[in-house]
Amino acid sequence: MLSAIVTRVSGQTMHALLQERVLGFLGMDKLEWDLAPGGFNSGGNGLSCTTEDSLKFGVLHLNKGQWQGRQLLSPQWIAAATRNQVEDVWMGEFDGKQYLPRNKDGASEVQRGGYGYQWWMTRHGGYYASGVFGQYCMVLPDQETVLAFTCGLQLGERRLQAAIWEYLFPALGRAARTRKRPGCNSMQRSKACACPCCRA
């Protein structure tokens, strides 16, 4: 619905508008985004991108909307989008196309930790975006870390997130890496940042 409103008001699809204002500056590969009837991008789904591009989007949010010295998204928007806007979210079973209505007696029903604006809340003050079959971009601000991965998991598979919290997260308990020079936009050494410390 919001994507359709943006298109009606701006005269551009959500994809074209974001390409012009955000995605082009991130140097993302060519994205594909499904079109719904009426020529609107589907908004909350149907976006295909590389794992590296997903990582860039997470780094943009970790850095409060700033990318290589340019403010692409307002810090106020980032704060609101990545904060719990819906405290208690119950999801019915996903059938591969849609979430089915909630069945209070169903064993497959899942309670999630809350929802912002297109970001799910997670443990330890983090947030993540997810796609069907195991595509994730997870941001952990306190650890100055962004994780992105693309999988081919069965619906409802929970072992990957369990492994993150059991094995990967404890390794992030070390002190965050100090930036090597003032003005570096990357919290981690990254191809996305052009500064000398990240190219080293």
C-alpha atoms as one frame of an Amber mdcrd trajectory, in Angstrom:
protein
   0.000   0.000   0.000   2.746   2.482   0.952   4.659   1.656  -2.221   1.551
   2.435  -4.273   1.078   5.751  -2.432   4.721   6.715  -3.036   4.328   5.930
  -6.739   1.122   7.937  -7.044   2.631  10.962  -5.256   6.107  10.904  -6.840
   5.249   9.570 -10.298   8.041   6.981  -9.884   8.061   3.390  -8.733   9.508
   2.801  -5.284  12.458   1.105  -6.985  13.186   4.087  -9.265  12.858   6.570
  -6.395  15.155   4.599  -4.097  17.635   4.045  -6.929  17.862   7.796  -7.451
  18.028   8.800  -3.780  19.765   5.901  -2.007  20.704   2.757  -3.910  22.767
   4.442  -6.619  25.057   5.986  -4.002  25.629   2.581  -2.408  26.974   1.197
  -5.687  24.568  -1.711  -5.618  24.365  -4.212  -8.451  21.262  -4.224 -10.618
  18.352  -5.040  -8.335  15.177  -6.791  -9.351  11.921  -5.864  -7.654   8.584
  -7.478  -8.459   5.828  -5.323  -9.883   2.295  -5.757  -8.606  -0.735  -5.169
 -10.835  -0.939  -1.475 -11.607   2.839  -1.132 -12.010   3.686  -0.715  -8.320
   6.640  -2.410  -6.633   5.279  -4.867  -4.114   6.809  -2.892  -1.229   7.469
  -5.347   1.583   8.734  -8.246  -0.539   9.810  -9.341  -3.998  13.213  -7.603
  -3.905  16.186  -9.617  -5.190  19.746  -8.447  -4.554  23.186  -9.873  -3.851
  24.354 -10.682  -0.343  26.940  -7.897  -0.622  24.212  -5.392  -1.473  22.200
  -6.535   1.528  25.316  -5.975   3.644  25.683  -2.433   2.277  22.107  -1.645
   3.247  22.808  -2.899   6.773  25.997  -0.814   7.021  24.002   2.248   5.895
  21.644   1.690   8.838  24.463   0.933  11.276  26.003   4.282  10.300  22.691
   6.096  10.926  21.966   6.709   7.250  25.407   7.993   6.281  27.436   6.521
   3.417  30.936   7.732   2.541  30.293  11.152   4.053  26.859  11.629   2.444
  23.671  11.548   4.552  21.311   9.374   2.468  18.699   8.716   5.155  17.986
  10.906   8.160  19.256   9.669  11.538  15.760  10.294  12.917  14.279   7.939
  10.316  16.872   5.274  11.071  16.140   5.550  14.809  12.390   5.186  14.233
  12.680   2.421  11.625  14.951   0.278  13.782  12.980   0.723  17.012  10.142
  -1.466  18.199   6.940  -0.002  16.744   4.862  -3.151  17.340   5.744  -4.854
  20.619   4.159  -8.276  20.289   3.967  -9.982  16.894   2.475 -13.423  16.363
   2.865 -15.037  12.952   0.806 -17.878  11.554   2.345 -20.586   9.393   3.916
 -19.451   6.100   2.773 -21.509   3.102   5.409 -20.236   0.646   3.259 -17.350
  -0.573   1.622 -15.822   2.480   1.282 -16.081   6.234  -1.863 -17.967   7.118
  -4.243 -16.591   9.742  -3.157 -17.131  13.301  -4.137 -20.462  14.817  -3.847
 -20.086  18.581  -3.682 -23.864  18.989  -1.125 -24.374  16.191   2.336 -25.631
  17.105   3.852 -23.839  14.102   2.804 -20.392  15.295   5.765 -18.120  16.043
   6.067 -15.126  18.357   8.552 -12.545  17.131  10.252  -9.926  19.262   8.701
  -6.857  17.673   8.703  -4.890  14.447   9.933  -1.481  13.309   9.602  -0.139
   9.768  10.563  -3.182   7.678  12.993  -4.339  10.390  12.380  -7.122  12.913
  13.767  -6.648  16.411  16.165  -9.253  17.729  18.205 -10.023  20.815  20.873
  -7.739  22.232  19.407  -4.521  20.800  19.774  -5.638  17.196  17.413  -5.715
  14.250  17.168  -7.647  11.005  15.446  -7.855   7.650  14.628 -11.284   6.337
  13.475 -12.865   3.134  11.897 -16.189   2.384  14.144 -19.296   2.506  16.847
 -17.711   4.686  18.000 -14.341   3.405  19.047 -12.090   6.264  20.645  -8.766
   6.974  21.202  -8.413  10.720  22.521  -5.260  12.394  23.989  -5.386  15.900
  24.743  -1.738  16.788  26.329  -2.406  20.190  28.848  -4.720  18.529  29.247
  -2.436  15.463  28.494  -5.473  13.319  26.406  -6.256  10.259  25.762  -9.821
   9.139  24.348 -10.702   5.748  23.774 -14.127   4.325  21.763 -15.888   1.663
  20.644 -19.456   2.192  18.325 -22.057   0.803  16.501 -23.174   3.931  13.202
 -24.907   4.387  10.356 -22.742   5.645  10.374 -22.465   9.424  14.042 -23.490
   9.754  15.444 -21.962  12.956  18.891 -23.553  13.286  20.717 -20.710  11.532
  19.598 -18.039  13.980  20.279 -20.417  16.856  23.833 -20.895  15.568  24.366
 -17.133  15.323  23.484 -16.624  18.989  25.285 -19.718  20.234  28.535 -19.510
  18.264  28.997 -16.210  16.420  27.602 -13.667  18.854  29.893 -14.631  21.774
  32.903 -13.975  19.507  31.663 -10.387  19.014  32.043  -9.671  22.734  35.505
  -8.275  22.139  35.970  -4.507  22.042  34.864  -2.965  18.755  37.627  -2.241
  16.255  38.766   1.360  16.473  38.642   3.211  13.183  42.134   3.792  11.876
  41.575   7.370  10.786  39.000  10.112  11.427  36.218  10.224   8.869  36.274
   6.516   8.009  32.691   5.503   7.236  33.146   1.810   7.793  32.910   0.069
  11.149  34.599  -2.959   9.638  37.150  -3.204   6.870  34.955  -3.141   3.800
  35.129  -2.926  -0.003  32.171  -0.542   0.277  34.333   2.127   1.942  36.929
   3.926  -0.193  39.099   5.202   2.664  42.747   4.037   2.897  42.224   2.030
   6.101  39.582  -0.122   4.447  41.608  -0.659   1.280  44.675  -1.682   3.277
